[in-house]
Amino acid sequence: MRVSVDLDVCQGHGVCHMSAPDVFELDETDGHAIVQVDPVPAELQDEAQLSADSCPERAISVS
């Protein structure tokens, strides 16, 4: 699984980091999500999908 964040859409709510702290970190300056692991290992895929589904801005895509 691959995960990407559209930084033009991300508003830095932090839901992704709360849902999948091993997949996402937050930029210290603006709170935008940064993908830490690419591709996402099998054991973290459910968390990554939950983050994408939970993003209020729909800024995260998985493939």
N, C-alpha and C positions, 0 to 999 in steps of 0.2 A: 504494500500500500504506500502511496505517495500522498503527502499532505502539502498544501500550499495556502498562503495567506495573502489576500489582496489588500495590500497596505493602503490603497486609496479608499477602501471601504472600512477597514478595521478602525474602531473608535477607542480601543484600549480598555474595554470593559473588564477583561481578565477572566472571563468565564472559561475560556479554553485552558488557561493555566490551572484554574481550580479543578477542572474536569480531568486534565491530563498533564500533570506537572512534569512528567518524564518526557513528554513530547514537545511541550511549549514552554518558553520562557518569555518574560515581558521586557521590552526595551525600557531601560531606566529613564530615558528622557521623555518619552511620550506614551509609554504603556502598550505600544503595539506588540502584537504577538510575533514571536520568532520561533520557527520550527527548529528544534534541537536535533532531531534524528530523521534522516532521509536516506533510504526508505524507512518506514515505520516497521519495527519488528512485530511478528505475529502476536506476541504477548501484550503489546500496547495498542493494537488495532481497534479494539472495542472502545478504549478510552479516546482515541483519536476521532473515531466516528461520533461518539457522544459529544465531543467538543464541537465538531462541525454542525451537528444537529442543534446544539444549544446556543450557538453564536447568535446574539440578537441582531447582528448586522449581516449575517450570512456571508461573512468574509472568508470563511475557511472552506476549501474544497478538498475532497479526497478522491483518489482514483486508484 
